[in-house]
Amino acid sequence: MRFISTRGEESVTGAQAIVKGIASDGGLFVPETFPAVSGTELEEMLGMDYPERAAFVLHKYLDDYDKDELLAALKKAYSQFDEGDAAPLVRVENGMYMLELFHGPTCAFKDMALTVLPYLLRKGCDLCGIKEDILVLVATSGDTGKAALEGFKDAPGIKVMVFYPDDGVSKMQKLQMCTQDGDNVNVVAVKGNFDDCQTGVKKIFGSSECAAKLREKGYLLSSANSINFGRLAPQIAYYFSAYCDLVTSDQIKMGDKVDFTVPTGNFGNILAAYYAKKMGLPVGKLVCASNKNNVLTDFWERGVYDSKRNFYKTMSPSMDILVSSNLERLIFELSGRNAALTKERMAALSASGKYSIRAEELKQYRAEFYAGYANESDTVDCMYEFFESYGYPMDTHTGVAMCVAQRYEEMLSKETNAEVHPMVVVSTASPYKFPQDVLYALTGNDVKDSFKGIKRINLLTAMKVPEQLKAIRYKPIRFKESATPAKMFDEVLKFIG
Ligand SMILES: *Cc1c(COP(=O)(O)O)cnc(C)c1O
């Protein structure tokens, strides 16, 4: 399978797409065609365990990787998840399910891909005959950074450097990153918000001057951000797996359509669901849930993507994003894979913060997706009521998703002849990762200390506290540096020495 750029002619192998991260013209790599999964193949997947299902889906795209070796890498990656299933599906009531993606090393769904990416990247370098060391640069709104640090720590021939917005991540997220161990890692706070951080990293990637300086020191840049196809591919797998679990547990019949609601920031997770649908998975609507930063909801309503707006800090920080990078891949598909048009729109976005799509593209977008947003108080109410009704505690990001999912279902119930499908809400983080906000939502109580919050939630819910979150309380803070966006590359040079 070849991969092409959303903005031009470049065509590369899977390994090259993963190693490069982003195309030379600034575009994102997308598969030349969507590989199909037939009904028979889907039947076969029913009997597989999670790593086998994932290997099956990944190898459809990454056929330059050895399938057995890929399976072994996936088995190893997902053995770090508790309870033996990396992506368990939990039934809340008939027709409503949670896909829990937070049982990995850092308690958020980013682990699904970032435990696998080191293998994909290292092997990708071998396949491309690359001899240099790799420097992985990450801009994070909180969860990616920790998952990348954990995934790449002490990986031979790789260094990883994470930039996070100084006051744009939760206390727990910051603690998780700043206490990270491993000899090949570095963490720096950036004075600004996530978009400043992401723009800074993109600038380094786009600069031939930076690339030359790094090459002098024996390094090649790569990205672990969600624009890397190596991040996207492992995410496609859990939509297949969730579907298989619904069939094997007799919740649906093979071929029935299922809707998914995804708490969305950079549009990576929900794009993976769209890719699964393109491959033939029977998916109905994809519900794109945003928090108060509702640029995607407006886009769905008006067909105008306008990032020039207030930026709000919310209790779902991993969704506090105004420029959703992966949306470029969807725009490319909606345009009928028109690279010139995609390039034009992305140029408009970077020049004026804005672009629009045509009426027929918008129509197609709305046929596949629904978009909504939840403000802070609606999210809190939803988390509270859901816990009261079902005894199920959820994190703040999942709370946003549930609130929008419920509104979507309510809207359908008012329509005559609406097609109603089972709904899977994607649960992206452990409630213990955002303990103060979760405790507030469930009880109305404020606590100053994250660990006190963890203890109280545990008393209230009897849900097991992840060991890895308990442990960071006693770990020393290793990283205290901060920098302005303009000085980010200086920090990179300092790090690699
Ligand atoms: C990253 C993240 C999201 C948003 O996912 P995207 O792929 O960026 O849309 C949602 N919830 C949590 C907990 C996350 O870490």
The ligand as an SDF file (V2000), in Angstrom:
LIG
                    3D

 15 15  0  0  0  0  0  0  0  0999 V2000
   -6.5040   13.3820   22.9580 C   0  0  0  0  0  0  0  0  0  0  0  0
   -7.7590   13.1760   23.7240 C   0  0  0  0  0  0  0  0  0  0  0  0
   -9.0030   13.4430   23.1550 C   0  0  0  0  0  0  0  0  0  0  0  0
   -9.1580   14.0060   21.7590 C   0  0  0  0  0  0  0  0  0  0  0  0
   -8.7890   13.0770   20.7750 O   0  0  0  0  0  0  0  0  0  0  0  0
   -8.4270   13.5830   19.2800 P   0  0  0  0  0  0  0  0  0  0  0  0
   -7.9210   12.3670   18.5890 O   0  0  0  0  0  0  0  0  0  0  0  0
   -7.3760   14.6360   19.4520 O   0  0  0  0  0  0  0  0  0  0  0  0
   -9.6740   14.1300   18.6970 O   0  0  0  0  0  0  0  0  0  0  0  0
  -10.1280   13.1870   23.9190 C   0  0  0  0  0  0  0  0  0  0  0  0
  -10.0430   12.7280   25.1800 N   0  0  0  0  0  0  0  0  0  0  0  0
   -8.8520   12.4770   25.7640 C   0  0  0  0  0  0  0  0  0  0  0  0
   -8.8300   11.9930   27.1670 C   0  0  0  0  0  0  0  0  0  0  0  0
   -7.6710   12.6730   25.0620 C   0  0  0  0  0  0  0  0  0  0  0  0
   -6.5020   12.4250   25.6480 O   0  0  0  0  0  0  0  0  0  0  0  0
  1  2  1  0
  2  3  1  0
  2 14  2  0
  3  4  1  0
  3 10  2  0
  4  5  1  0
  5  6  1  0
  6  7  2  0
  6  8  1  0
  6  9  1  0
 10 11  1  0
 11 12  2  0
 12 13  1  0
 12 14  1  0
 14 15  1  0
M  END
$$$$
